[in-house]
């Protein structure tokens, strides 16, 4: 089962690395991360792009707020299940996705 995780953000440079490293530490192999950025004016996008890979996509464009960004992500995910990881949150341990 593939798990898709959505992270929406805007000007989150102070916290985005914390959240994205948490996703990368997950031991579950079949996962993807969609980072939907609302055209940040700080370093958020450059930080997020450091994580780009086959299973991590970064989209940065103007939007109409958090729910618009979430809806964009929901149209793009390819997994069987979807979760949300806020840009200032972190998984409690590296087995959270595996436990699902």
C-alpha positions in Angstrom: 0.0 0.0 0.0 1.4 3.4 -1.0 1.0 6.2 1.4 0.9 9.8 0.2 1.7 12.7 2.6 0.7 16.3 1.8 2.6 19.2 3.3 1.2 22.7 2.5 3.3 25.7 3.4 3.8 29.4 3.0 6.9 31.2 4.3 7.8 28.3 6.5 11.6 28.5 6.2 12.0 28.3 10.0 10.2 25.0 10.4 9.9 23.2 7.0 13.2 21.3 7.4 12.0 19.9 10.7 8.9 18.5 9.0 10.5 17.2 5.9 13.3 15.4 7.6 10.7 13.7 9.7 9.1 12.3 6.6 12.5 11.2 5.2 13.2 9.3 8.4 10.1 7.1 8.0 11.1 3.5 7.5 8.0 2.7 5.4 9.3 2.2 1.8 6.3 2.9 -0.4 5.6 6.5 0.4 5.5 9.9 -1.4 5.5 13.5 -0.3 3.8 16.3 -2.0 4.9 19.8 -0.9 2.5 22.4 -2.0 3.9 25.9 -1.4 1.9 29.1 -1.9 4.7 31.0 -3.6 6.7 31.7 -0.5 8.9 34.8 -0.4 11.4 33.4 2.1 13.8 30.3 1.8 11.0 27.7 2.1 11.1 26.6 -1.5 14.9 26.3 -1.6 14.9 24.2 1.6 12.1 22.0 0.2 13.9 21.4 -3.1 16.8 19.9 -1.2 14.4 16.9 -0.5 13.2 16.5 -4.1 13.5 12.9 -5.3 11.4 10.3 -7.2 9.0 10.2 -4.3 9.1 13.9 -3.3 7.6 16.6 -5.4 7.6 20.3 -4.8 5.0 22.6 -6.3 5.3 26.3 -5.7 2.7 28.7 -7.1 0.2 31.3 -5.8 -2.9 29.8 -4.2 -5.9 31.0 -2.2 -4.8 29.7 1.2 -4.3 26.4 3.0 -7.4 24.7 1.9 -6.8 25.5 -1.8 -3.3 24.1 -1.4 -4.7 20.9 0.2 -7.1 20.5 -2.6 -4.3 20.8 -5.2 -2.4 18.1 -3.4 -5.4 15.8 -3.1 -5.7 16.0 -6.9 -2.1 14.9 -7.4 -1.4 12.2 -4.9 -0.9 8.7 -6.2 -1.1 6.6 -3.0 -3.8 4.4 -1.6 -4.0 6.4 1.6 -3.2 10.1 2.2 -2.1 12.0 5.3 -1.2 15.5 6.2 2.1 16.6 7.7 1.9 20.3 8.6 5.1 22.3 7.8 5.8 22.9 11.5 5.0 19.4 12.7 7.1 16.2 13.0 6.3 12.5 13.2 6.9 11.2 16.7 9.1 8.4 15.5 10.4 6.7 12.3 7.7 4.0 12.3 4.6 6.2 12.1 3.8 5.3 8.5 4.6 1.6 9.1 2.2 1.5 11.9 -0.6 2.5 9.6 
